[in-house]
């Protein structure tokens, strides 16, 4: 019994439970075939209904829920929101299995928006129950296990569809079982006693106040002399009055706490984004993530357009598995690349964004489904490479609390951009473009991103070279004359 209690109090137990939850919540073999399922005989929806009326609901829901969920996650200390994510998963897949009609699928997308909004609880929970010395390990475990779960699900789904000819409905049944297992494990997670913002010192003030009340009559005076009876009476009266005042002002204090936390967030964000380097890395993060999520959300519709699932062999699961593995390998490779990221980082963002744009143009212009698959593999692997670099560059000089804020704000901005893109390009109330034309727009979007960062990287490299010339010409000055700058470019 003591051994079990000790294990629960160590970092291993909560990490293990969270990893089990992460694996089974991502082990969704139906996900690579969600569009063939919706447009097939089970749901009998059209590609335009899925693209223009159903999928946009997820984007809008995610945006609307992200900020309140972010605040509640920290205030409620993570575990309740992980349980809420488990419940939302189950509602989503129950509706996917047994509901019919356009409206039902739109309601389903709202709950899936809640699922994705509560992901912040999964990725931040572990930092509240383990010490800082284990952060690197637990982060690696929790993120890796989700990639493993997604890859296993993709491979399994492709094998079941291609070899065993299992219907898409039963893929959703397997997903439902996996999500049920994940939901059960949420109740075994220990309840954190602290959080990043609202509960930094949970119980400390209360315990300190109680301790002061208990020993108030026994404490010596300022100079070590015994406390007089009059001082005791005054102290007791003061303590009673203070407790009454605290009781009467509990709600205002709570409101004051929320306001203080919010003001602290604003101050921290102002200081973080005052750095041009961090600002532009964040701009890339938000803009590229918006485009990536949009592509990821609609790529199955493009595949179904190029090779209709009702009349062609579908390899969505295999492609998703290879793309996820390629992305993981690309992210892993970042740790072994030795580059001056301050000087060449934004150039890398620009060049690789060109590759992303080219892969999207390939997916638009080709009629060959295999070339379309290859374009997606390149696109996802390159994005995973770049987002890993961006996360590292932003996090390297920030505290955990500030990184969480920047991460949240960047994600929110990405969703705002994605929502605008969805409303204009995909939504039935906007241009309602066909899926093929949508990918032409997405390719153009990444071309703009690439252009911005290539131009800025050239400016950074040019300015750095000018400063070096200035330092050589005049060690006491950091400025170079225009003539010196021009001459330096000829070297």
C-alpha positions as CSV (number, residue, x, y, z in Angstrom):
1,X,0.0,0.0,0.0
2,X,2.8,2.4,0.9
3,X,4.6,1.4,-2.3
4,X,1.5,2.3,-4.4
5,X,1.1,5.6,-2.5
6,X,4.7,6.5,-3.2
7,X,4.3,5.6,-6.9
8,X,1.3,7.9,-7.1
9,X,3.3,10.8,-5.6
10,X,6.2,10.4,-8.1
11,X,6.4,11.8,-11.6
12,X,6.1,8.3,-13.2
13,X,2.5,7.6,-12.3
14,X,0.8,10.8,-13.7
15,X,3.1,10.7,-16.7
16,X,2.1,7.0,-17.4
17,X,-1.6,7.7,-17.0
18,X,-1.4,10.8,-19.2
19,X,0.5,8.9,-21.9
20,X,-2.1,6.0,-21.9
21,X,-4.8,8.6,-22.3
22,X,-2.9,10.3,-25.0
23,X,-2.3,7.1,-26.9
24,X,-5.9,5.9,-26.9
25,X,-7.4,9.3,-27.5
26,X,-5.2,9.5,-30.7
27,X,-5.8,5.9,-31.7
28,X,-8.7,6.8,-34.0
29,X,-8.5,4.5,-37.1
30,X,-11.6,6.1,-38.6
31,X,-10.1,9.6,-38.9
32,X,-8.1,9.0,-42.1
33,X,-11.3,7.9,-43.8
34,X,-13.8,10.5,-42.3
35,X,-14.6,12.1,-45.7
36,X,-15.3,8.7,-47.5
37,X,-17.5,7.8,-44.5
38,X,-19.5,11.1,-44.6
39,X,-19.9,11.0,-48.4
40,X,-20.6,7.3,-48.6
41,X,-23.8,5.4,-48.1
42,X,-23.6,5.7,-44.2
43,X,-24.2,9.4,-44.2
44,X,-24.9,10.2,-47.9
45,X,-23.6,13.8,-47.8
46,X,-22.1,15.6,-50.8
47,X,-18.5,16.9,-51.0
48,X,-19.9,20.5,-51.2
49,X,-22.0,20.0,-48.0
50,X,-19.0,18.6,-46.1
51,X,-16.6,21.3,-47.4
52,X,-18.9,24.4,-47.3
53,X,-21.4,23.7,-44.5
54,X,-20.0,21.1,-42.1
55,X,-16.2,21.5,-41.7
56,X,-16.4,25.3,-41.2
57,X,-18.4,24.8,-38.0
58,X,-15.3,23.2,-36.4
59,X,-13.2,26.2,-37.1
60,X,-15.7,28.7,-35.7
61,X,-16.3,26.5,-32.6
62,X,-12.6,26.1,-32.0
63,X,-12.1,29.9,-32.1
64,X,-15.0,30.7,-29.9
65,X,-14.1,28.1,-27.2
66,X,-10.3,28.5,-27.2
67,X,-9.9,31.5,-24.9
68,X,-12.6,30.6,-22.2
69,X,-11.2,27.0,-22.2
70,X,-7.7,28.3,-21.8
71,X,-8.7,30.4,-18.7
72,X,-10.8,27.6,-17.2
73,X,-8.1,25.0,-17.8
74,X,-5.7,26.9,-15.5
75,X,-8.4,28.0,-13.0
76,X,-9.9,24.5,-12.6
77,X,-6.4,22.9,-12.6
78,X,-6.4,20.8,-15.8
79,X,-8.0,17.5,-14.8
80,X,-11.6,18.6,-15.1
81,X,-10.9,19.8,-18.6
82,X,-9.2,16.6,-19.6
83,X,-12.3,14.8,-18.4
84,X,-14.4,17.2,-20.4
85,X,-12.3,16.4,-23.5
86,X,-13.0,12.7,-22.9
87,X,-16.7,13.4,-22.7
88,X,-16.6,15.5,-25.9
89,X,-14.8,12.8,-27.7
90,X,-17.5,10.3,-26.8
91,X,-20.3,12.6,-27.8
92,X,-18.6,13.3,-31.1
93,X,-18.2,9.7,-32.1
94,X,-21.6,8.6,-30.8
95,X,-23.2,11.2,-33.1
96,X,-20.8,10.1,-35.9
97,X,-22.1,6.5,-35.5
98,X,-25.8,7.0,-35.0
99,X,-26.8,10.5,-36.1
100,X,-28.1,11.4,-39.6
101,X,-28.5,14.7,-41.5
102,X,-26.7,17.9,-42.1
103,X,-27.7,19.6,-38.8
104,X,-26.5,16.6,-36.7
105,X,-23.1,16.7,-38.4
106,X,-22.8,20.5,-37.7
107,X,-23.6,19.9,-34.0
108,X,-21.0,17.1,-34.1
109,X,-18.4,19.6,-35.4
110,X,-19.1,21.9,-32.4
111,X,-18.3,19.1,-30.0
112,X,-15.1,18.3,-32.0
113,X,-14.2,22.0,-31.7
114,X,-14.5,21.5,-27.9
115,X,-12.2,18.5,-28.2
116,X,-9.5,20.5,-29.9
117,X,-9.9,23.5,-27.6
118,X,-9.3,21.3,-24.5
119,X,-6.0,19.9,-25.9
120,X,-4.3,22.7,-24.0
121,X,-5.2,20.8,-20.8
122,X,-3.5,17.6,-22.0
123,X,-0.3,19.4,-22.9
124,X,-0.1,21.6,-19.8
125,X,-1.4,19.2,-17.1
126,X,1.9,17.4,-16.6
127,X,3.8,20.6,-15.6
128,X,1.6,21.0,-12.6
129,X,2.3,17.6,-11.1
130,X,6.0,17.0,-11.8
131,X,9.0,19.0,-10.8
132,X,10.9,21.1,-13.3
133,X,13.8,18.7,-13.5
134,X,11.5,16.2,-15.3
135,X,9.9,18.6,-17.8
136,X,12.1,17.6,-20.8
137,X,11.3,13.9,-20.2
138,X,7.6,14.2,-19.7
139,X,7.2,16.6,-22.6
140,X,9.0,14.1,-24.9
141,X,6.9,11.2,-23.7
142,X,3.5,13.0,-23.9
143,X,4.1,14.4,-27.4
144,X,5.7,11.2,-28.8
145,X,2.9,8.9,-27.6
146,X,0.3,11.0,-29.5
147,X,2.3,10.6,-32.7
148,X,2.7,6.9,-32.1
149,X,-1.1,6.5,-31.4
150,X,-1.9,8.4,-34.6
151,X,0.5,6.4,-36.7
152,X,-0.7,3.1,-35.3
153,X,-4.3,4.1,-36.0
154,X,-3.5,5.1,-39.6
155,X,-1.6,1.9,-40.3
156,X,-4.3,-0.2,-38.7
157,X,-7.1,1.5,-40.6
158,X,-5.3,1.0,-44.0
159,X,-4.8,-2.7,-43.3
160,X,-8.4,-3.2,-42.2
161,X,-9.8,-1.4,-45.3
162,X,-7.4,-2.8,-47.9
163,X,-6.9,-6.4,-46.6
164,X,-9.9,-7.2,-44.4
165,X,-12.4,-5.0,-46.3
166,X,-13.8,-3.6,-43.1
167,X,-16.4,-0.9,-43.6
168,X,-15.9,2.7,-42.4
169,X,-18.7,2.2,-39.9
170,X,-16.7,-0.4,-38.0
171,X,-13.6,1.8,-38.1
172,X,-15.7,4.3,-36.1
173,X,-16.8,1.5,-33.7
174,X,-13.1,0.7,-33.0
175,X,-12.4,4.4,-32.5
176,X,-15.3,4.6,-30.0
177,X,-13.9,1.7,-28.0
178,X,-10.4,3.3,-28.0
179,X,-11.9,6.7,-26.8
180,X,-13.9,4.9,-24.1
181,X,-10.7,3.4,-22.7
182,X,-9.0,6.8,-22.8
183,X,-12.0,8.3,-20.9
184,X,-11.8,5.7,-18.1
185,X,-8.1,6.6,-17.5
186,X,-8.9,10.3,-17.0
187,X,-10.3,9.5,-13.6
188,X,-7.0,8.0,-12.4
189,X,-5.1,11.2,-13.0
190,X,-4.0,12.9,-9.7
191,X,-5.7,16.3,-9.1
192,X,-3.0,19.0,-9.3
193,X,-2.5,21.3,-6.3
194,X,-1.2,24.1,-8.4
195,X,-1.4,25.7,-11.8
196,X,0.6,28.2,-13.8
197,X,-1.4,31.4,-13.1
198,X,-4.3,31.1,-10.7
199,X,-3.0,28.5,-8.2
200,X,0.7,29.1,-7.9
201,X,0.7,28.8,-4.1
202,X,-2.4,26.8,-3.4
203,X,-3.0,26.5,0.3
204,X,0.0,28.5,1.3
205,X,-1.8,31.7,2.2
206,X,-4.6,29.8,4.0
207,X,-2.2,27.7,6.0
208,X,-0.1,30.7,6.8
209,X,-3.1,32.6,8.0
210,X,-4.3,29.8,10.2
211,X,-0.8,29.3,11.7
212,X,-0.6,33.0,12.5
213,X,-4.0,32.9,14.3
214,X,-3.0,29.8,16.2
215,X,0.2,31.2,17.6
216,X,-0.7,34.9,17.8
217,X,-0.9,34.8,21.7
218,X,2.4,32.9,22.0
219,X,4.6,35.0,19.7
220,X,7.1,37.4,21.3
221,X,7.0,41.2,20.6
222,X,9.2,42.9,18.1
223,X,12.2,43.1,20.5
224,X,11.6,39.5,21.9
225,X,9.6,40.7,25.0
226,X,6.5,38.8,26.0
227,X,3.2,40.1,24.6
228,X,1.0,41.9,27.2
229,X,-2.6,41.0,27.9
230,X,-3.7,44.2,26.3
231,X,-1.7,43.3,23.1
232,X,-3.3,39.9,23.2
233,X,-6.8,41.3,23.4
234,X,-6.0,43.7,20.6
235,X,-4.4,41.0,18.5
236,X,-7.4,38.7,19.0
237,X,-9.9,41.4,18.2
238,X,-7.9,42.4,15.1
239,X,-7.7,38.7,14.0
240,X,-11.5,38.3,14.4
241,X,-12.2,41.5,12.6
242,X,-9.8,40.5,9.8
243,X,-11.5,37.1,9.4
244,X,-14.9,38.8,9.2
245,X,-13.6,41.2,6.6
246,X,-12.1,38.3,4.6
247,X,-15.4,36.5,4.8
248,X,-17.3,39.5,3.5
249,X,-14.9,40.3,0.8
250,X,-14.2,36.8,-0.6
251,X,-15.9,37.5,-3.9
252,X,-14.3,40.9,-4.6
253,X,-10.9,39.3,-3.8
254,X,-11.6,36.5,-6.3
255,X,-12.5,39.1,-8.9
256,X,-9.3,41.0,-8.0
257,X,-7.3,37.9,-8.5
258,X,-8.7,37.3,-12.0
259,X,-8.0,41.0,-12.8
260,X,-4.4,40.8,-11.5
261,X,-3.7,37.7,-13.5
262,X,-5.2,39.3,-16.7
263,X,-3.1,42.4,-16.2
264,X,0.0,40.3,-15.6
265,X,-0.7,38.5,-18.9
266,X,-1.0,41.8,-20.8
267,X,2.3,43.0,-19.3
268,X,4.1,39.7,-20.1
269,X,2.8,39.6,-23.6
270,X,3.9,43.3,-24.2
271,X,7.4,42.4,-23.0
272,X,7.6,39.2,-25.1
273,X,6.4,40.8,-28.4
274,X,8.6,43.8,-27.9
275,X,11.4,41.6,-29.3
276,X,11.3,41.8,-33.1
277,X,12.8,38.4,-33.4
278,X,10.2,36.7,-31.2
279,X,7.5,38.8,-32.9
280,X,8.4,37.6,-36.4
281,X,8.8,34.0,-35.4
282,X,5.3,34.2,-33.8
283,X,3.9,35.8,-37.0
284,X,5.2,32.8,-39.0
285,X,3.9,30.4,-36.4
286,X,0.4,31.9,-36.4
287,X,0.1,32.4,-40.2
288,X,1.7,29.0,-41.2
289,X,-0.3,27.1,-38.6
290,X,-3.6,28.6,-39.9
291,X,-2.7,27.4,-43.4
292,X,-1.5,24.0,-42.1
293,X,-4.8,23.4,-40.2
294,X,-6.8,24.5,-43.2
295,X,-5.0,22.0,-45.5
296,X,-5.2,19.2,-42.9
297,X,-8.9,19.8,-42.5
298,X,-9.7,19.8,-46.2
299,X,-7.1,17.5,-47.8
300,X,-9.3,14.4,-47.7
301,X,-11.9,16.3,-49.7
302,X,-9.3,17.0,-52.3
303,X,-8.2,13.3,-52.4
304,X,-11.9,12.3,-52.8
305,X,-12.2,14.9,-55.6
306,X,-9.1,13.5,-57.4
307,X,-10.0,9.8,-56.9
308,X,-13.6,9.3,-55.7
309,X,-13.6,6.8,-52.8
310,X,-16.8,5.1,-54.0
311,X,-15.0,4.0,-57.2
312,X,-11.3,4.0,-56.3
313,X,-9.0,2.2,-53.9
314,X,-8.3,4.6,-51.0
315,X,-4.9,4.8,-49.3
316,X,-5.6,7.7,-46.9
317,X,-4.5,5.7,-43.8
318,X,-1.1,4.8,-45.3
319,X,-0.5,8.4,-46.5
320,X,-1.4,9.8,-43.0
321,X,0.9,7.2,-41.4
322,X,3.9,8.0,-43.6
323,X,3.3,11.8,-43.4
324,X,3.2,11.6,-39.6
325,X,6.3,9.5,-39.5
326,X,8.0,11.9,-41.9
327,X,7.0,14.8,-39.7
328,X,8.3,13.1,-36.6
329,X,11.7,12.4,-38.3
330,X,11.9,16.0,-39.6
331,X,11.2,17.3,-36.1
332,X,13.8,15.0,-34.6
333,X,16.4,16.1,-37.2
334,X,16.1,19.7,-35.9
335,X,18.0,18.7,-32.7
336,X,21.1,17.8,-34.8
337,X,21.2,20.8,-37.2
338,X,23.8,23.3,-36.2
339,X,22.9,26.7,-37.7
340,X,23.0,30.3,-36.6
341,X,19.2,30.6,-36.2
342,X,19.5,34.3,-35.3
343,X,21.0,35.0,-38.7
344,X,19.6,32.3,-41.0
345,X,16.4,31.2,-39.2
346,X,14.0,33.5,-41.1
347,X,15.7,32.6,-44.4
348,X,15.0,28.9,-43.5
349,X,11.3,29.8,-42.9
350,X,11.1,31.6,-46.2
351,X,12.8,28.9,-48.3
352,X,10.9,26.0,-46.7
353,X,7.6,28.0,-47.1
354,X,8.4,28.1,-50.8
355,X,8.6,24.3,-50.7
356,X,5.2,24.2,-48.9
357,X,3.7,26.5,-51.5
358,X,5.1,24.3,-54.3
359,X,3.7,21.1,-52.8
360,X,0.2,22.7,-52.6
361,X,0.4,23.9,-56.2
362,X,1.3,20.4,-57.2
363,X,-1.7,19.1,-55.3
364,X,-3.9,21.6,-57.2
365,X,-2.6,21.1,-60.7
366,X,-2.1,17.3,-60.8
367,X,-4.8,14.9,-61.7
368,X,-2.7,12.0,-60.4
369,X,-3.7,10.9,-56.9
370,X,-0.2,9.6,-56.2
371,X,1.4,12.9,-56.9
372,X,-1.3,14.5,-54.8
373,X,-0.3,12.1,-51.9
374,X,3.4,13.0,-52.4
375,X,2.6,16.7,-52.3
376,X,0.9,16.2,-48.9
377,X,3.8,14.2,-47.5
378,X,6.2,17.0,-48.4
379,X,3.9,19.7,-47.1
380,X,3.3,18.0,-43.7
381,X,7.0,17.0,-43.2
382,X,8.2,20.5,-44.0
383,X,5.7,22.1,-41.7
384,X,6.6,19.8,-38.8
385,X,10.3,20.7,-39.3
386,X,9.6,24.4,-39.3
387,X,7.1,24.5,-36.4
388,X,9.7,22.6,-34.3
389,X,12.3,25.2,-35.0
390,X,9.8,28.0,-34.3
391,X,8.7,26.5,-31.0
392,X,12.3,26.1,-29.9
393,X,13.3,29.6,-30.9
394,X,10.4,31.1,-29.1
395,X,10.7,29.0,-26.0
396,X,14.4,29.2,-25.5
397,X,14.4,32.5,-23.7
398,X,11.0,32.4,-22.0
399,X,9.8,31.1,-18.7
400,X,7.2,28.3,-18.7
401,X,4.4,30.8,-17.9
402,X,5.4,33.2,-20.6
403,X,5.8,30.4,-23.1
404,X,2.3,29.1,-22.3
405,X,0.9,32.6,-22.9
406,X,2.7,33.1,-26.2
407,X,1.7,29.6,-27.3
408,X,-1.9,30.4,-26.4
409,X,-1.9,33.8,-28.2
410,X,-0.2,32.4,-31.3
411,X,-2.7,29.6,-31.5
412,X,-5.6,32.0,-31.1
413,X,-4.2,34.3,-33.8
414,X,-3.8,31.2,-36.1
415,X,-7.4,30.4,-35.5
416,X,-8.5,34.0,-36.3
417,X,-6.6,33.8,-39.6
418,X,-8.0,30.3,-40.3
419,X,-11.6,31.5,-39.5
420,X,-11.2,34.4,-41.9
421,X,-9.9,32.1,-44.5
422,X,-12.7,29.6,-44.0
423,X,-15.4,32.3,-44.1
424,X,-14.1,33.7,-47.4
425,X,-12.9,30.6,-49.2
426,X,-14.9,27.6,-48.0
427,X,-18.0,28.7,-46.2
428,X,-21.4,28.6,-48.1
429,X,-21.9,32.2,-47.0
430,X,-18.6,33.3,-48.6
431,X,-17.2,32.4,-52.0
432,X,-17.9,28.7,-51.5
433,X,-15.1,27.7,-53.8
434,X,-14.6,24.2,-55.0
435,X,-12.1,22.1,-53.2
436,X,-9.7,22.2,-56.1
437,X,-9.6,26.0,-56.3
438,X,-9.3,26.2,-52.5
439,X,-5.9,24.5,-52.7
440,X,-4.8,27.0,-55.3
441,X,-5.6,29.7,-52.8
442,X,-3.7,27.9,-50.0
443,X,-0.7,27.6,-52.3
444,X,-0.8,31.3,-53.0
445,X,-1.2,32.0,-49.3
446,X,2.1,30.1,-48.5
447,X,3.8,31.9,-51.4
448,X,3.0,35.3,-49.7
449,X,4.4,34.0,-46.4
450,X,7.5,32.8,-48.2
451,X,8.0,36.2,-49.9
452,X,7.7,38.1,-46.6
453,X,10.3,36.0,-44.8
454,X,12.7,35.8,-47.7
455,X,12.7,39.6,-48.0
456,X,13.1,40.1,-44.2
457,X,15.9,37.5,-44.1
458,X,17.8,39.3,-46.8
459,X,17.4,42.5,-44.8
460,X,18.7,40.8,-41.6
461,X,21.8,39.3,-43.4
462,X,22.5,42.6,-45.1
463,X,22.2,44.6,-41.8
464,X,24.5,42.1,-40.0
465,X,27.1,42.4,-42.7
466,X,26.9,46.2,-42.5
467,X,27.4,46.1,-38.7
468,X,30.5,43.9,-39.1
469,X,32.0,46.4,-41.6
470,X,31.2,49.2,-39.2
471,X,32.9,47.3,-36.3
472,X,36.0,46.8,-38.4
473,X,36.1,50.4,-39.7
474,X,35.3,52.1,-36.4
475,X,35.4,49.9,-33.3
476,X,33.6,52.6,-31.3
477,X,30.6,52.8,-33.6
478,X,27.8,50.3,-34.4
479,X,26.8,52.2,-37.6
480,X,28.1,51.7,-41.1
481,X,27.9,54.4,-43.8
482,X,25.9,53.6,-46.9
483,X,29.1,53.4,-49.0
484,X,30.6,50.9,-46.5
485,X,27.4,48.8,-46.7
486,X,27.5,48.8,-50.5
487,X,31.2,47.9,-50.5
488,X,30.5,45.1,-48.1
489,X,28.0,43.4,-50.4
490,X,30.7,43.2,-53.1
491,X,33.0,41.1,-50.9
